[in-house]
Amino acid sequence: MLVDTPTQSLLYTLEQAIKAYRRLCQHNVDAVMSDLTVDQALTLIVLDKHPELSQHQLAERVFKDKASITRIIDLLIKKNLLTRHLHDTDRRKFALRITVQGRDILAQLSDTIQLNQRTALAGLTEAELQQFEQVLLKIIGNCALPK
């Protein structure tokens, strides 16, 4: 289904959905900690699940470039939610650790994450969700650049 303008395309609608979801998430994250962004929260969540990730790997997981993830980490350190130490075995790397305060925020965010997902996916059947995921994976595959 090709259209005359980008704003009429399905992919534009997908972008609108993503932005609407991010606004919903930010609104609900603000209720937990007013100066925490969605990207900062996502960074904490990913680090909590995968504490061994390098900064580069972390950036890939949260869809950020090197400069952006560095800024996010610096802000999380300034907010006392994260610490950065020299890596135990590789002095060229840093180890990132979530602080006690960061763990408290993660615990508070747990219900918020569930609320965000329930709200966004309300009214969709399991079959619709599976089909939607398959369509998204096809689009991702179609857009993959050669290496």
TAWO-V383214 format. One line per field, one symbol per residue. ss: DSSP state (H for helix, E for strand, C for the rest). phi: phi as a letter, one per 20 degrees, with the letter a starting at -180 (. if undefined). psi: psi as a letter, one per 20 degrees, with the letter a starting at -180 (. if undefined). Layout:
ss = ???
phi = ???
psi = ???
//
This chain:
ss = CCCCCHHHCHHHHHHHHHHHHHHHHHHHHHHHCCCCCHHHHHHHHHHHHCCCCCHHHHHHHCCCCHHHHHHHHHHHHHCCCEEEEECCCCCCCEEEEECHHHHHHHHHHHHHHHHHHHHHHCCCCHHHHHHHHHHHHHHHHHHCCCC
phi = .ecfcgfeefffffffffffffffffgffgfebfddegfffffffffffcfeffffffgffdlcegfffffffgffffemdbcccfffdcfeddddcffgfffffgfffgfffffgffffdgneeffffffgfffffffgffefefe
psi = nqrhqhiiqhhghggggghgghggggghhhhgohkprghggggggghghmiiqrhghggghjlqrggghggggghhghjkiqqpqpqhioiirqpppprghhhgggghighgggggggghjpiprhgggggggggghgggghipqq.
//
